[in-house]
């Protein structure tokens, strides 16, 4: 190998060794050029908006735009974003475009709960409690429940984690069944649950209520009610009865107006 080729090889090797160090130093010295916030399902739900996220970041007092990338405390910013219990995912990271990115994915609510003592909140498909912090209200099944409930203390908790929410669990499982049934999902808008666990359904067709009773064997009770609706109601008329009671096994008992 000629002397010139050896010199060229050495210079190339040194350059390759120093390149990562140069890039690393350049990255450390680079400053943040802005913030990009993405709320993945914002077209479907508006529990948390981009403005909410931006205001949360500002409330930390941490300077982002114009700050060196290496000096931005990503963990503190991500902790602030993750404090929104309406979010299933809240990630904060820096990218090659020298911007701070915030990626959020909201929880999927399945029911709205109005407690007699404890406020108004949502429960997502995993059973996690979501406290309302704005006026946004999606079109969901509504459960009015007679119970003392401190949503502030259980904000972000699972309804499966406490014996105090046993009735709520039963109602949640009933609502999930209703949501998965094409007929009942269209028929039932609202439910109410007494403190003893007895449920009343409010259909949006007809001028009557349905006493389901306790949620034990709710599938059988709803099946009996469906048969009654299909066979008896077209003959009797949807406004003939004030109450339809399917609480007792194998029976459909009606109260006329």
C-alpha atoms as one frame of an Amber mdcrd trajectory, in Angstrom:
protein
   0.000   0.000   0.000   1.423   3.361  -0.993   2.142   6.087   1.594  -0.599
   8.273   0.088  -3.170   5.490   0.418  -2.146   4.892   4.055  -2.542   8.591
   4.870  -5.976   8.617   3.211  -7.072   5.560   5.161  -5.981   7.081   8.489
  -7.751  10.383   7.792 -10.949   8.554   6.802 -10.875   6.464   9.975 -10.346
   9.505  12.197 -13.207  11.311  10.464 -15.533   8.395  11.056 -14.604   8.317
  14.738 -15.138  12.050  15.236 -18.410  12.305  13.286 -20.660  10.914  16.104
 -18.985  13.239  18.601 -19.609  16.208  16.316 -23.228  15.214  15.756 -23.741
  14.634  19.475 -22.352  18.048  20.356 -24.428  19.696  17.631 -27.555  18.039
  19.003 -26.767  19.152  22.542 -26.315  22.725  21.406 -29.466  22.755  19.229
 -32.497  24.614  20.560 -36.140  23.621  20.437 -37.980  25.256  17.544 -41.545
  24.661  18.712 -44.175  22.323  20.108 -46.312  19.900  18.108 -49.352  18.447
  19.882 -51.261  15.493  18.439 -54.519  14.278  19.964 -54.983  11.125  17.892
 -58.757  10.749  18.174 -59.726  14.419  18.468 -62.294  14.031  15.675 -64.144
  11.420  17.758 -63.867  12.792  21.296 -62.980  16.137  22.855 -62.301  15.272
  26.482 -58.846  16.803  26.127 -57.983  19.407  23.510 -54.689  20.709  22.157
 -55.269  23.905  24.129 -55.652  21.857  27.320 -52.301  20.185  26.681 -50.549
  23.440  25.821 -51.904  25.148  28.926 -50.734  22.198  31.032 -47.220  22.484
  29.589 -47.160  26.234  30.240 -48.352  25.744  33.811 -45.121  23.871  34.624
 -43.128  27.069  34.063 -40.649  25.088  31.976 -39.323  26.928  28.949 -39.480
  24.840  25.793 -39.246  26.878  22.594 -35.762  28.418  22.343 -34.392  26.142
  25.063 -31.511  23.763  24.404 -32.869  20.311  23.598 -30.532  18.722  26.117
 -31.916  20.924  28.921 -35.628  20.179  28.451 -36.882  17.883  31.269 -39.025
  15.525  29.232 -39.955  13.398  32.247 -41.520  16.345  34.083 -43.481  17.439
  31.022 -44.724  13.911  30.364 -45.799  13.554  33.996 -47.884  16.722  33.630
 -49.547  15.478  30.448 -50.205  12.049  31.930 -52.086  13.712  34.797 -55.088
  13.961  32.459 -56.969  10.801  33.410 -59.006  11.187  30.227 -55.872  10.088
  28.362 -54.945   6.479  27.866 -51.599   7.487  26.355 -49.619  10.678  26.930
 -46.085  10.752  25.532 -43.567  13.606  25.254 -40.448  13.337  23.102 -37.992
  15.265  20.922 -37.526  14.486  17.249 -35.069  15.243  14.473 -37.062  18.309
  13.472 -35.891  19.900  16.745 -39.425  20.185  18.071 -41.070  18.909  21.198
 -43.805  16.440  20.300 -46.744  15.533  22.535 -48.769  12.501  21.464 -52.085
  11.806  23.192 -54.711   9.121  22.859 -57.972   9.582  24.753 -59.844   6.903
  26.629 -62.959   5.412  25.009 -66.011   6.072  27.233 -68.895   3.595  27.283
 -71.243   5.179  29.815 -72.000   8.372  31.654 -72.744   8.118  35.374 -74.822
  10.597  37.348 -74.509   9.703  41.033 -77.022  10.939  43.589 -74.069  12.003
  45.753 -70.782  12.494  43.982 -71.224  14.233  40.673 -71.164  13.456  36.998
 -68.454  11.366  35.340 -67.685   8.791  32.635 -66.406   5.224  32.659 -64.231
   3.979  29.817 -64.281   0.547  28.204 -61.692  -0.745  30.692 -63.687   0.357
  33.721 -61.587   3.447  34.454 -63.344   6.489  35.917 -63.019   9.710  33.940
 -63.983  12.930  35.676 -65.557  15.606  33.497 -63.446  18.753  33.303 -65.212
  20.489  30.425 -68.691  20.683  28.925 -68.084  18.039  26.259 -70.687  15.270
  26.536 -70.634  12.366  24.044 -73.794  10.447  23.192 -73.630   7.539  25.652
 -75.897   5.399  27.790 -76.679   7.286  30.983 -76.764   5.595  34.375 -78.409
   7.360  37.291 -77.276   5.578  40.434 -78.166   6.035  44.083 -74.790   5.953
  45.798 -72.327   8.134  47.629 -69.372   8.576  45.355 -66.349  10.845  45.624
 -65.126  11.107  42.048 -62.257  13.371  43.101 -60.764  10.607  45.238 -61.189
   7.922  42.589 -60.353   9.968  39.529 -58.517   7.633  37.177 -59.180   4.556
  39.328 -60.775   1.341  38.136 -64.264   0.465  39.338 -62.975  -3.082  39.882
 -60.549  -1.949  42.600 -63.059  -1.211  45.363 -65.945  -3.051  46.998 -67.732
   0.300  47.268 -68.283   0.303  43.507 -69.711  -3.213  43.267 -73.082  -1.929
  42.027 -71.278   0.230  39.502 -69.462  -2.843  38.192 -72.771  -4.682  37.741
 -74.269  -1.735  35.885 -71.133  -1.386  33.758 -71.299  -5.027  32.661 -75.002
  -4.646  31.853 -74.322  -1.562  29.748 -71.559  -3.367  27.879 -74.027  -6.132
  27.048 -76.583  -3.579  25.854 -73.958  -1.836  23.709 -73.033  -5.119  22.059
 -76.637  -6.010  21.211 -77.961  -4.297  18.080 -81.577  -4.094  19.286 -80.958
  -3.044  22.884 -78.274  -0.574  21.938 -80.847   1.308  19.869 -83.721   0.761
  22.305 -82.246   1.688  25.690 -81.027   5.210  26.347 -81.022   5.447  30.099
 -80.786   3.234  33.173 -81.271   3.880  36.865 -79.977   1.759  39.740 -81.266
   1.864  43.309 -78.978   1.392  46.292 -80.104  -2.245  46.597 -78.876  -2.937
  43.049 -82.254  -3.045  41.303 -82.237  -1.595  37.801 -84.904   0.226  35.820
 -84.517   0.704  32.072 -85.910   3.640  30.123 -86.574   2.730  26.454 -86.849
   5.525  23.939 -89.780   3.799  22.178 -93.095   3.674  24.012 -94.134   5.478
  27.149 -93.156   2.947  29.804 -90.297   1.875  32.032 -88.846  -1.614  32.439
 -88.131  -3.051  35.882 -85.201  -5.352  35.350 -84.525  -5.894  39.039 -81.104
  -7.114  40.074 -78.649  -7.738  37.286 -78.467 -11.477  37.953 -79.539 -13.334
  34.804 -79.972 -10.064  32.909 -79.463 -11.844  29.580 -82.436 -14.131  30.237
 -84.562 -11.222  31.429 -83.769  -9.151  28.353 -84.496 -12.150  26.138 -87.955
 -12.487  27.711 -88.513  -8.779  27.250 -87.465  -8.980  23.596 -89.973 -11.775
  22.952 -92.670  -9.697  24.662 -91.803  -6.658  22.575 -91.964  -8.595  19.327
 -95.112 -10.597  20.059 -97.293  -8.598  22.454 -96.465  -4.918  21.988 -97.519
  -4.694  18.313-100.937  -5.993  19.349-101.402  -4.172  22.668 -99.767  -0.927
  21.563 -96.581   0.684  22.839 -98.416   3.183  25.050-100.779   0.757  26.795
 -98.540  -0.067  29.755 -96.929   2.151  32.363 -94.502  -0.474  33.696 -93.177
  -3.715  32.227 -91.652  -5.917  34.926 -89.253  -8.748  34.033 -87.692  -8.993
  37.477 -89.142 -12.423  38.250 -87.807 -15.511  36.520 -89.740 -16.509  33.414
 -92.354 -13.770  33.851 -93.316 -10.517  32.157 -95.770  -8.594  34.356 -97.334
  -5.391  33.030 -99.088  -2.491  34.755-101.646  -0.678  32.655-102.073   3.043
  32.677
